[in-house]
Amino acid sequence: MGARERERETYGFEDMTDVIVYSHGSGTGKPDPSIYRLVCERLQVEPADAVFVDDHERAVEGARAVGMSAVLFRDNDQVIAELEVLLAPR
């Protein structure tokens, strides 16, 4: 069993998400703009309609560079508060 299968079995990420994009499978990685565009393409959303969360500033900056809203993770309470603002009806 490979790492992907162990991850699927242990965490069930595929049951919690609409799409999973692995950098090693896509040939690119954060903060390369193409990986953010690939995720949006697979989700069938525009970058402006997506929110990205990561604990690395470079990755957050990469998402913002393609037009996504992005949150730098510091702790759960902070991320939840920022997401509530970003996702609030306008």
CNS distance restraints for C-alpha pairs under 8 A (distance, minus, plus):
assign (resid   1 and name CA) (resid   5 and name CA) 6.05 0.50 0.50
assign (resid   1 and name CA) (resid   6 and name CA) 6.65 0.50 0.50
assign (resid   2 and name CA) (resid   6 and name CA) 6.28 0.50 0.50
assign (resid   3 and name CA) (resid   7 and name CA) 6.05 0.50 0.50
assign (resid   4 and name CA) (resid   8 and name CA) 6.12 0.50 0.50
assign (resid   5 and name CA) (resid   9 and name CA) 6.09 0.50 0.50
assign (resid   6 and name CA) (resid  10 and name CA) 5.93 0.50 0.50
assign (resid   7 and name CA) (resid  11 and name CA) 5.70 0.50 0.50
assign (resid   7 and name CA) (resid  12 and name CA) 7.10 0.50 0.50
assign (resid   7 and name CA) (resid  13 and name CA) 7.69 0.50 0.50
assign (resid   8 and name CA) (resid  12 and name CA) 4.74 0.50 0.50
assign (resid   8 and name CA) (resid  13 and name CA) 6.14 0.50 0.50
assign (resid   8 and name CA) (resid  14 and name CA) 6.76 0.50 0.50
assign (resid  12 and name CA) (resid  16 and name CA) 6.92 0.50 0.50
assign (resid  13 and name CA) (resid  17 and name CA) 6.29 0.50 0.50
assign (resid  14 and name CA) (resid  18 and name CA) 7.29 0.50 0.50
assign (resid  14 and name CA) (resid  19 and name CA) 7.32 0.50 0.50
assign (resid  14 and name CA) (resid  20 and name CA) 7.05 0.50 0.50
assign (resid  18 and name CA) (resid  43 and name CA) 7.21 0.50 0.50
assign (resid  19 and name CA) (resid  39 and name CA) 7.50 0.50 0.50
assign (resid  19 and name CA) (resid  42 and name CA) 7.03 0.50 0.50
assign (resid  19 and name CA) (resid  43 and name CA) 6.76 0.50 0.50
assign (resid  20 and name CA) (resid  39 and name CA) 7.96 0.50 0.50
assign (resid  21 and name CA) (resid  25 and name CA) 7.34 0.50 0.50
assign (resid  21 and name CA) (resid  26 and name CA) 7.03 0.50 0.50
assign (resid  21 and name CA) (resid  39 and name CA) 6.65 0.50 0.50
assign (resid  22 and name CA) (resid  26 and name CA) 6.25 0.50 0.50
assign (resid  23 and name CA) (resid  27 and name CA) 5.98 0.50 0.50
assign (resid  23 and name CA) (resid  28 and name CA) 5.28 0.50 0.50
assign (resid  23 and name CA) (resid  29 and name CA) 4.73 0.50 0.50
assign (resid  23 and name CA) (resid  30 and name CA) 7.73 0.50 0.50
assign (resid  23 and name CA) (resid  35 and name CA) 7.52 0.50 0.50
assign (resid  24 and name CA) (resid  28 and name CA) 6.86 0.50 0.50
assign (resid  24 and name CA) (resid  29 and name CA) 7.56 0.50 0.50
assign (resid  26 and name CA) (resid  35 and name CA) 7.54 0.50 0.50
assign (resid  28 and name CA) (resid  32 and name CA) 6.73 0.50 0.50
assign (resid  28 and name CA) (resid  34 and name CA) 7.18 0.50 0.50
assign (resid  28 and name CA) (resid  35 and name CA) 6.13 0.50 0.50
assign (resid  29 and name CA) (resid  35 and name CA) 5.90 0.50 0.50
assign (resid  30 and name CA) (resid  35 and name CA) 6.59 0.50 0.50
assign (resid  30 and name CA) (resid  36 and name CA) 7.77 0.50 0.50
assign (resid  30 and name CA) (resid  58 and name CA) 7.77 0.50 0.50
assign (resid  30 and name CA) (resid  59 and name CA) 5.40 0.50 0.50
assign (resid  30 and name CA) (resid  62 and name CA) 6.89 0.50 0.50
assign (resid  31 and name CA) (resid  35 and name CA) 7.73 0.50 0.50
assign (resid  31 and name CA) (resid  58 and name CA) 6.15 0.50 0.50
assign (resid  31 and name CA) (resid  59 and name CA) 4.77 0.50 0.50
assign (resid  31 and name CA) (resid  60 and name CA) 7.78 0.50 0.50
assign (resid  31 and name CA) (resid  61 and name CA) 7.43 0.50 0.50
assign (resid  31 and name CA) (resid  62 and name CA) 4.59 0.50 0.50
assign (resid  31 and name CA) (resid  63 and name CA) 7.24 0.50 0.50
assign (resid  32 and name CA) (resid  36 and name CA) 7.54 0.50 0.50
assign (resid  32 and name CA) (resid  62 and name CA) 6.61 0.50 0.50
assign (resid  33 and name CA) (resid  37 and name CA) 6.41 0.50 0.50
assign (resid  33 and name CA) (resid  62 and name CA) 6.20 0.50 0.50
assign (resid  33 and name CA) (resid  63 and name CA) 7.15 0.50 0.50
assign (resid  33 and name CA) (resid  65 and name CA) 7.39 0.50 0.50
assign (resid  33 and name CA) (resid  66 and name CA) 6.28 0.50 0.50
assign (resid  34 and name CA) (resid  38 and name CA) 6.01 0.50 0.50
assign (resid  35 and name CA) (resid  39 and name CA) 6.31 0.50 0.50
assign (resid  36 and name CA) (resid  40 and name CA) 6.34 0.50 0.50
assign (resid  36 and name CA) (resid  47 and name CA) 7.88 0.50 0.50
assign (resid  36 and name CA) (resid  62 and name CA) 7.95 0.50 0.50
assign (resid  36 and name CA) (resid  63 and name CA) 6.29 0.50 0.50
assign (resid  36 and name CA) (resid  66 and name CA) 7.32 0.50 0.50
assign (resid  37 and name CA) (resid  41 and name CA) 6.01 0.50 0.50
assign (resid  37 and name CA) (resid  47 and name CA) 7.13 0.50 0.50
assign (resid  37 and name CA) (resid  66 and name CA) 7.45 0.50 0.50
assign (resid  38 and name CA) (resid  42 and name CA) 6.17 0.50 0.50
assign (resid  39 and name CA) (resid  43 and name CA) 6.15 0.50 0.50
assign (resid  40 and name CA) (resid  44 and name CA) 5.81 0.50 0.50
assign (resid  40 and name CA) (resid  45 and name CA) 5.18 0.50 0.50
assign (resid  40 and name CA) (resid  46 and name CA) 6.09 0.50 0.50
assign (resid  40 and name CA) (resid  47 and name CA) 6.09 0.50 0.50
assign (resid  40 and name CA) (resid  50 and name CA) 7.43 0.50 0.50
assign (resid  41 and name CA) (resid  45 and name CA) 6.37 0.50 0.50
assign (resid  41 and name CA) (resid  46 and name CA) 7.62 0.50 0.50
assign (resid  45 and name CA) (resid  49 and name CA) 6.23 0.50 0.50
assign (resid  45 and name CA) (resid  50 and name CA) 7.04 0.50 0.50
assign (resid  46 and name CA) (resid  50 and name CA) 6.89 0.50 0.50
assign (resid  47 and name CA) (resid  66 and name CA) 6.62 0.50 0.50
assign (resid  47 and name CA) (resid  67 and name CA) 5.33 0.50 0.50
assign (resid  47 and name CA) (resid  68 and name CA) 4.70 0.50 0.50
assign (resid  47 and name CA) (resid  69 and name CA) 7.94 0.50 0.50
assign (resid  48 and name CA) (resid  67 and name CA) 5.30 0.50 0.50
assign (resid  48 and name CA) (resid  68 and name CA) 4.93 0.50 0.50
assign (resid  48 and name CA) (resid  69 and name CA) 6.77 0.50 0.50
assign (resid  49 and name CA) (resid  68 and name CA) 6.95 0.50 0.50
assign (resid  49 and name CA) (resid  69 and name CA) 7.88 0.50 0.50
assign (resid  50 and name CA) (resid  68 and name CA) 5.52 0.50 0.50
assign (resid  50 and name CA) (resid  69 and name CA) 6.34 0.50 0.50
assign (resid  51 and name CA) (resid  68 and name CA) 5.88 0.50 0.50
assign (resid  51 and name CA) (resid  69 and name CA) 4.74 0.50 0.50
assign (resid  51 and name CA) (resid  70 and name CA) 5.41 0.50 0.50
assign (resid  51 and name CA) (resid  71 and name CA) 7.60 0.50 0.50
assign (resid  52 and name CA) (resid  60 and name CA) 7.10 0.50 0.50
assign (resid  52 and name CA) (resid  63 and name CA) 6.68 0.50 0.50
assign (resid  52 and name CA) (resid  68 and name CA) 6.84 0.50 0.50
assign (resid  52 and name CA) (resid  69 and name CA) 6.25 0.50 0.50
assign (resid  52 and name CA) (resid  70 and name CA) 4.54 0.50 0.50
assign (resid  52 and name CA) (resid  71 and name CA) 6.27 0.50 0.50
assign (resid  53 and name CA) (resid  60 and name CA) 6.98 0.50 0.50
assign (resid  53 and name CA) (resid  70 and name CA) 5.73 0.50 0.50
assign (resid  53 and name CA) (resid  71 and name CA) 4.84 0.50 0.50
assign (resid  53 and name CA) (resid  72 and name CA) 5.99 0.50 0.50
assign (resid  53 and name CA) (resid  73 and name CA) 6.33 0.50 0.50
assign (resid  53 and name CA) (resid  79 and name CA) 7.99 0.50 0.50
assign (resid  54 and name CA) (resid  59 and name CA) 6.63 0.50 0.50
assign (resid  54 and name CA) (resid  60 and name CA) 6.18 0.50 0.50
assign (resid  54 and name CA) (resid  70 and name CA) 7.97 0.50 0.50
assign (resid  54 and name CA) (resid  71 and name CA) 6.70 0.50 0.50
assign (resid  54 and name CA) (resid  72 and name CA) 5.46 0.50 0.50
assign (resid  54 and name CA) (resid  73 and name CA) 5.49 0.50 0.50
assign (resid  55 and name CA) (resid  59 and name CA) 7.93 0.50 0.50
assign (resid  55 and name CA) (resid  60 and name CA) 7.86 0.50 0.50
assign (resid  55 and name CA) (resid  72 and name CA) 5.44 0.50 0.50
assign (resid  55 and name CA) (resid  73 and name CA) 4.57 0.50 0.50
assign (resid  55 and name CA) (resid  74 and name CA) 6.68 0.50 0.50
assign (resid  56 and name CA) (resid  60 and name CA) 6.48 0.50 0.50
assign (resid  56 and name CA) (resid  72 and name CA) 6.80 0.50 0.50
assign (resid  56 and name CA) (resid  73 and name CA) 7.75 0.50 0.50
assign (resid  57 and name CA) (resid  61 and name CA) 6.08 0.50 0.50
assign (resid  57 and name CA) (resid  72 and name CA) 6.38 0.50 0.50
assign (resid  58 and name CA) (resid  62 and name CA) 6.13 0.50 0.50
assign (resid  59 and name CA) (resid  63 and name CA) 6.38 0.50 0.50
assign (resid  60 and name CA) (resid  64 and name CA) 6.34 0.50 0.50
assign (resid  60 and name CA) (resid  70 and name CA) 5.62 0.50 0.50
assign (resid  60 and name CA) (resid  71 and name CA) 6.55 0.50 0.50
assign (resid  60 and name CA) (resid  72 and name CA) 6.18 0.50 0.50
assign (resid  61 and name CA) (resid  65 and name CA) 6.11 0.50 0.50
assign (resid  61 and name CA) (resid  70 and name CA) 7.70 0.50 0.50
assign (resid  62 and name CA) (resid  66 and name CA) 6.83 0.50 0.50
assign (resid  63 and name CA) (resid  67 and name CA) 6.67 0.50 0.50
assign (resid  63 and name CA) (resid  68 and name CA) 5.35 0.50 0.50
assign (resid  63 and name CA) (resid  69 and name CA) 7.16 0.50 0.50
assign (resid  63 and name CA) (resid  70 and name CA) 6.32 0.50 0.50
assign (resid  64 and name CA) (resid  68 and name CA) 4.91 0.50 0.50
assign (resid  64 and name CA) (resid  69 and name CA) 5.92 0.50 0.50
assign (resid  64 and name CA) (resid  70 and name CA) 6.07 0.50 0.50
assign (resid  69 and name CA) (resid  86 and name CA) 7.92 0.50 0.50
assign (resid  71 and name CA) (resid  79 and name CA) 6.88 0.50 0.50
assign (resid  71 and name CA) (resid  82 and name CA) 7.16 0.50 0.50
assign (resid  71 and name CA) (resid  83 and name CA) 7.83 0.50 0.50
assign (resid  72 and name CA) (resid  79 and name CA) 7.62 0.50 0.50
assign (resid  73 and name CA) (resid  78 and name CA) 7.41 0.50 0.50
assign (resid  73 and name CA) (resid  79 and name CA) 5.93 0.50 0.50
assign (resid  74 and name CA) (resid  78 and name CA) 6.67 0.50 0.50
assign (resid  74 and name CA) (resid  79 and name CA) 7.22 0.50 0.50
assign (resid  75 and name CA) (resid  79 and name CA) 6.36 0.50 0.50
assign (resid  76 and name CA) (resid  80 and name CA) 6.07 0.50 0.50
assign (resid  77 and name CA) (resid  81 and name CA) 6.13 0.50 0.50
assign (resid  78 and name CA) (resid  82 and name CA) 6.23 0.50 0.50
assign (resid  79 and name CA) (resid  83 and name CA) 6.00 0.50 0.50
assign (resid  80 and name CA) (resid  84 and name CA) 6.06 0.50 0.50
assign (resid  81 and name CA) (resid  85 and name CA) 6.54 0.50 0.50
assign (resid  82 and name CA) (resid  86 and name CA) 6.27 0.50 0.50
assign (resid  83 and name CA) (resid  87 and name CA) 5.85 0.50 0.50
assign (resid  84 and name CA) (resid  88 and name CA) 5.78 0.50 0.50
